[in-house]
């Protein structure tokens, strides 16, 4: 997948709680969700995998089918 389609987690985070896709350092793409976390916004990503939050590099809104 092209990085131009993705938002870098250091540039911007989702504006509200929503379903997202996240890309991790090794290139894997995971379905997840984002919930507001005022204490540490990057830790708002919730994915069904054991990984460090620093492993998430990019995100995008999940398209609804």
C-alpha atoms as an extended CHARMM CRD file, in Angstrom:
* protein
*
        65  EXT
         1         1  UNK       CA              0.0000000000        0.0000000000        0.0000000000  PROA      1               0.0000000000
         2         2  UNK       CA              1.1300000000        3.4830000000       -0.7690000000  PROA      2               0.0000000000
         3         3  UNK       CA              2.0850000000        5.6370000000        2.2230000000  PROA      3               0.0000000000
         4         4  UNK       CA              0.3910000000        8.6250000000        0.5600000000  PROA      4               0.0000000000
         5         5  UNK       CA             -2.9440000000        7.0090000000        1.4670000000  PROA      5               0.0000000000
         6         6  UNK       CA             -1.9370000000        6.8460000000        5.1470000000  PROA      6               0.0000000000
         7         7  UNK       CA             -1.5670000000        9.4980000000        7.8540000000  PROA      7               0.0000000000
         8         8  UNK       CA              1.6330000000        9.4790000000        9.8890000000  PROA      8               0.0000000000
         9         9  UNK       CA              0.8680000000        9.1660000000       13.6220000000  PROA      9               0.0000000000
        10        10  UNK       CA              3.3400000000       11.9880000000       14.2730000000  PROA      10              0.0000000000
        11        11  UNK       CA              1.4720000000       14.3510000000       11.9280000000  PROA      11              0.0000000000
        12        12  UNK       CA             -2.1390000000       13.9100000000       12.9970000000  PROA      12              0.0000000000
        13        13  UNK       CA             -4.4090000000       11.5670000000       14.9360000000  PROA      13              0.0000000000
        14        14  UNK       CA             -8.1260000000       10.8350000000       14.4030000000  PROA      14              0.0000000000
        15        15  UNK       CA            -10.4760000000       13.5990000000       15.5280000000  PROA      15              0.0000000000
        16        16  UNK       CA            -12.8250000000       11.2630000000       17.4200000000  PROA      16              0.0000000000
        17        17  UNK       CA            -13.4410000000        7.6420000000       18.3300000000  PROA      17              0.0000000000
        18        18  UNK       CA            -13.7210000000        5.6260000000       15.1340000000  PROA      18              0.0000000000
        19        19  UNK       CA            -12.7700000000        2.4430000000       13.2910000000  PROA      19              0.0000000000
        20        20  UNK       CA             -9.3250000000        2.6340000000       11.7150000000  PROA      20              0.0000000000
        21        21  UNK       CA             -6.6830000000        0.6220000000        9.9460000000  PROA      21              0.0000000000
        22        22  UNK       CA             -3.1820000000        0.9000000000       11.3680000000  PROA      22              0.0000000000
        23        23  UNK       CA              0.1130000000        0.1080000000        9.7110000000  PROA      23              0.0000000000
        24        24  UNK       CA              3.0160000000       -1.0970000000       11.8540000000  PROA      24              0.0000000000
        25        25  UNK       CA              6.7700000000       -0.9240000000       11.3370000000  PROA      25              0.0000000000
        26        26  UNK       CA              6.9950000000       -4.3460000000        9.6480000000  PROA      26              0.0000000000
        27        27  UNK       CA              4.3470000000       -3.3090000000        7.0860000000  PROA      27              0.0000000000
        28        28  UNK       CA              1.4370000000       -5.3320000000        8.5050000000  PROA      28              0.0000000000
        29        29  UNK       CA             -2.0050000000       -3.7060000000        8.4090000000  PROA      29              0.0000000000
        30        30  UNK       CA             -4.3920000000       -4.3030000000       11.3130000000  PROA      30              0.0000000000
        31        31  UNK       CA             -8.0530000000       -3.4420000000       11.8630000000  PROA      31              0.0000000000
        32        32  UNK       CA             -8.5910000000       -1.5260000000       15.0540000000  PROA      32              0.0000000000
        33        33  UNK       CA            -10.2730000000        1.4230000000       16.6090000000  PROA      33              0.0000000000
        34        34  UNK       CA             -9.2500000000        4.7560000000       18.0110000000  PROA      34              0.0000000000
        35        35  UNK       CA            -10.6130000000        6.0440000000       21.3060000000  PROA      35              0.0000000000
        36        36  UNK       CA             -9.9090000000        9.4550000000       22.7730000000  PROA      36              0.0000000000
        37        37  UNK       CA             -7.0590000000        9.3440000000       25.2880000000  PROA      37              0.0000000000
        38        38  UNK       CA             -6.2580000000       12.8620000000       26.5530000000  PROA      38              0.0000000000
        39        39  UNK       CA             -3.2920000000       11.6700000000       28.6430000000  PROA      39              0.0000000000
        40        40  UNK       CA             -1.4450000000       10.1210000000       25.6750000000  PROA      40              0.0000000000
        41        41  UNK       CA             -3.2760000000       10.4230000000       22.3520000000  PROA      41              0.0000000000
        42        42  UNK       CA             -1.0430000000        7.8810000000       20.5670000000  PROA      42              0.0000000000
        43        43  UNK       CA             -2.1940000000        5.2430000000       23.0550000000  PROA      43              0.0000000000
        44        44  UNK       CA             -5.7600000000        5.6890000000       21.8350000000  PROA      44              0.0000000000
        45        45  UNK       CA             -5.2280000000        3.0410000000       19.1590000000  PROA      45              0.0000000000
        46        46  UNK       CA             -6.7400000000       -0.3170000000       20.1290000000  PROA      46              0.0000000000
        47        47  UNK       CA             -5.7440000000       -3.2750000000       17.9620000000  PROA      47              0.0000000000
        48        48  UNK       CA             -6.1760000000       -7.0440000000       18.4040000000  PROA      48              0.0000000000
        49        49  UNK       CA             -2.4560000000       -7.7310000000       18.7300000000  PROA      49              0.0000000000
        50        50  UNK       CA              0.3030000000       -7.4770000000       21.2910000000  PROA      50              0.0000000000
        51        51  UNK       CA              2.5140000000       -4.6630000000       20.0500000000  PROA      51              0.0000000000
        52        52  UNK       CA              4.1410000000       -1.5500000000       21.3800000000  PROA      52              0.0000000000
        53        53  UNK       CA              2.3760000000        1.7250000000       20.6150000000  PROA      53              0.0000000000
        54        54  UNK       CA              5.6260000000        2.9360000000       19.0310000000  PROA      54              0.0000000000
        55        55  UNK       CA              5.2400000000        0.1500000000       16.4270000000  PROA      55              0.0000000000
        56        56  UNK       CA              2.2110000000        1.9260000000       14.9360000000  PROA      56              0.0000000000
        57        57  UNK       CA              3.5370000000        4.2520000000       12.2540000000  PROA      57              0.0000000000
        58        58  UNK       CA              0.4800000000        5.2190000000       10.1690000000  PROA      58              0.0000000000
        59        59  UNK       CA             -3.2930000000        5.0950000000       10.2780000000  PROA      59              0.0000000000
        60        60  UNK       CA             -6.3150000000        5.7780000000        8.1010000000  PROA      60              0.0000000000
        61        61  UNK       CA            -10.0600000000        5.7060000000        8.5250000000  PROA      61              0.0000000000
        62        62  UNK       CA            -11.5400000000        2.3200000000        7.7350000000  PROA      62              0.0000000000
        63        63  UNK       CA            -13.8400000000        2.5710000000        4.7300000000  PROA      63              0.0000000000
        64        64  UNK       CA            -17.3600000000        1.4420000000        5.4730000000  PROA      64              0.0000000000
        65        65  UNK       CA            -18.6390000000       -1.2280000000        3.1250000000  PROA      65              0.0000000000
